[in-house]
Amino acid sequence: MPTSKRLNVAVVGATGIVGQEMLKVLSQRAFPAERVIALASERSKGITVAYNGSRLPVEPLREDSFNGVDIALFAASSDIALMFAPIAVEAGAIVIDNSSAWRMKDNVPLVVPEVNRDDIAGNEGIVANPNCCAIPLTVVLNPLHKQVGVERVLVSTYQSASGAGKALVDELEEQTKAIADGTEPSAAVYPHQLAYNVVPGGWRPEAGGYNEEEVKIANETRKIMHLPELRIAATCVRVPVPIGHGESVFVETFDPITTEDVRTLLGSAPGVIVEDDPHAKLYPTPHHVAGKDEVYVGRIRRDPSTARGLALWIVSDNLRKGAALNAVQIAEEALNMGLVKV
Ligand SMILES: NC(=O)c1ccc[n+]([C@@H]2O[C@H](COP(=O)([O-])OP(=O)(O)OC[C@H]3O[C@@H](n4cnc5c(N)ncnc54)[C@H](OP(=O)(O)O)[C@@H]3O)[C@@H](O)[C@H]2O)c1
């Protein structure tokens, strides 16, 4: 990366499940950080977090936390992002935010580097990291769109517990243990028991029977792909899996394409791995994809119910490509593009 100065990087929400993954990704990718500052709430004062073979003290997030910070990676709530991202920008940092607070604002680029890297150049201090299902979806749809045009998308998600944060992962584990011990599991974090169940909700209801997550996937996919008129609808479901979101996707294209050509196209697309041989029991599963960087695609079929339809199964690690990795990739691209004030 073209920088002689090593950078000061702040991670806001460093004790959370995405923040922890960010620290791991920064170190795994040898991000050129001189200093990493771990920030969280007052509750975490006094604890340390692992980074690059050592431990960082966690500091409580305050208005002066960003003095001297070049890049601020936010992995906390939307409220925290709304309040503190402008403060970080004012202090001279570029902010990359994982929450949904800034994603749909006109002056904030919403970026998946494999799809719309160049949009980073339009930032006014904040770049938004998209929803954990919209990221892998657009990584797969973009090459198809370039080749044959994407006309309509129907997506059903199979979202893991970690997508709702550390608290739900802990609750899923406790519920699973309780069931194994023959005791009654309790549900406090999520509205329903997740262990031994699938739950088509848990997100804030919105108009027309849809929920917040389904609306985000549709709107963010349109924004990332620069397709404001894209016909797209989503159904989101939480499944009792710790890490890794699955997506069953039906795509209608403008021009015809064979499934063989889809396999070849996606096989050479950036950030995509095709695993598609049902006879050999080869298809992506969250268990296998957790910890991996790429977006995995399998079960590539023609949709016989329509003229130019395809059916696909997508799996990606929601904490890596769906959150931390994509955010760090944006930071790397911003550096490569000379957009970080150093
Ligand atoms: N999980 C995913 O797959 C995923 C994917 C894409 C985007 N996101 C987004 O990423 C963000 C973080 O999600 P998560 O899943 O990592 O949640 P999480 O595990 O619940 O972590 C939340 C983090 O926010 C910190 N925090 C809470 N209140 C704070 C405050 N007042 N000041 C400073 N820090 C505070 C927490 O610190 P304490 O430990 O001190 O409370 C913790 O570090 C959310 O906006 C989420 O929507 C998550």
The ligand as an ORCA input file, in Angstrom:
! r2SCAN-3c Opt
* xyz 0 1
  N     -22.553     -9.344     13.352
  C     -22.567     -9.227     12.046
  O     -22.504    -10.221     11.273
  C     -22.617     -7.859     11.419
  C     -22.476     -7.759     10.040
  C     -22.526     -6.498      9.437
  C     -22.703     -5.387     10.227
  N     -22.843     -5.514     11.580
  C     -22.995     -4.282     12.361
  O     -21.783     -4.081     13.085
  C     -22.063     -3.437     14.321
  C     -21.498     -4.270     15.480
  O     -22.181     -5.523     15.506
  P     -21.725     -6.742     16.405
  O     -22.455     -7.895     15.838
  O     -20.233     -6.799     16.509
  O     -22.341     -6.351     17.846
  P     -21.848     -6.760     19.317
  O     -21.158     -8.078     19.316
  O     -23.053     -6.625     20.152
  O     -20.785     -5.628     19.712
  C     -21.168     -4.291     19.947
  C     -19.940     -3.443     20.241
  O     -20.372     -2.087     20.428
  C     -19.798     -1.606     21.638
  N     -20.610     -0.575     22.275
  C     -21.858     -0.698     22.791
  N     -22.233      0.468     23.382
  C     -21.194      1.326     23.218
  C     -20.950      2.655     23.618
  N     -21.860      3.348     24.304
  N     -19.761      3.230     23.297
  C     -18.819      2.535     22.621
  N     -18.989      1.244     22.214
  C     -20.155      0.657     22.512
  C     -19.718     -2.823     22.526
  O     -18.829     -2.559     23.597
  P     -19.039     -3.228     25.057
  O     -18.501     -4.620     24.956
  O     -18.226     -2.351     25.942
  O     -20.516     -3.184     25.346
  C     -19.199     -3.849     21.520
  O     -17.813     -3.689     21.356
  C     -23.594     -3.250     14.376
  O     -23.935     -1.975     13.904
  C     -24.086     -4.327     13.421
  O     -25.354     -3.995     12.880
  C     -22.790     -6.714     12.195
*
